[in-house]
Amino acid sequence: MNQSQPNVQALLEDCRSGDPDKQVPALIELIKRHEESAVLGIIPLLSSSDEGVRAEAARALGFLGYPAREQIGPRLLELLGDPDERVRDEAALALGSLVYEPAVDTLKHLVHHDPNWVVRASVAEALGNFADESILGDLEEVLRSEKEEAVKGYAATSLGLIASPAYQPKLAALLKRTRAFPVKNALLAASYRLGGQEHLEPLLAMLQIADENETVVALQNIQDIVEQKQPPTLSQDAPRIREALEAIPGRFPLEGPQVREILVNLERLEADNKSS
């Protein structure tokens, strides 16, 4: 550690200072350092009178708190009723990261009823971390009734993470009545993840014709496929995926770093399969 950087105790002192201008940067720094030893010092900040501190403390505990999730979970669960939408948003994401099972029922309620669509999107994303097929019906309802495409997109991604291959017919039915780019792209990715190899080419075709904003969405779906619950044919499909990805930086240079990250992970996957 650079001698000019504060040590962990100094960061925890900033957390205890009561000054949001010190607390928030200290929390961000603790996340950067992956400082799990600081968790007990962060928990009291969930009760801060400052919404920015509450939100950042929830985010920090989502990153650092897994070993203490049974202690942290009830406190984060309380924050799902916070009046500030950013606090609810970070609490939902943290509960998903910690896979805190007692939060599922409250999250299922909020995915339909939170007044802020950004929070509903984060709740839909968080639900994908739970291996609980009872969530599937709620995510289907989101796809049928939600107005915001971003919320539907996260719900579609979570369907692919939770469901088994036997869910494929329902995904096919959802695809037939979906046109919006972020939702259709996420459903194609979900189907491919569950073994629907026939949906890889449509998924890559969408990437090839996407505008820059759509490309951001499509790249994230591909990155998620490579990093989580990998499709059974991913290794053999890697050359085709690589071919589609390599054309992106020429069209949208800002997406180059993410493309390179995905390509590195694909290469690692192929190398692991060759050595096994």
Salt bridges, closest charged atoms under 4 A:
GLU29 OE2 - ARG33 NE 2.92
GLU56 OE2 - ARG59 NE 2.78
GLU56 OE1 - ARG86 NH2 3.17
ASP82 OD2 - ARG54 NE 2.88
ASP114 OD2 - ARG88 NE 2.69
ASP138 OD2 - LYS108 NZ 3.83
ASP138 OD1 - HIS112 NE2 2.92
GLU140 OE1 - ARG144 NH1 3.87
GLU140 OE2 - LYS170 NZ 3.72
GLU141 OE1 - ARG144 NH2 3.05
GLU146 OE2 - ARG120 NH2 2.94
GLU201 OE2 - ARG240 NE 2.87
GLU243 OE1 - ARG240 NH1 3.50
GLU270 OE1 - ARG242 NH2 2.26
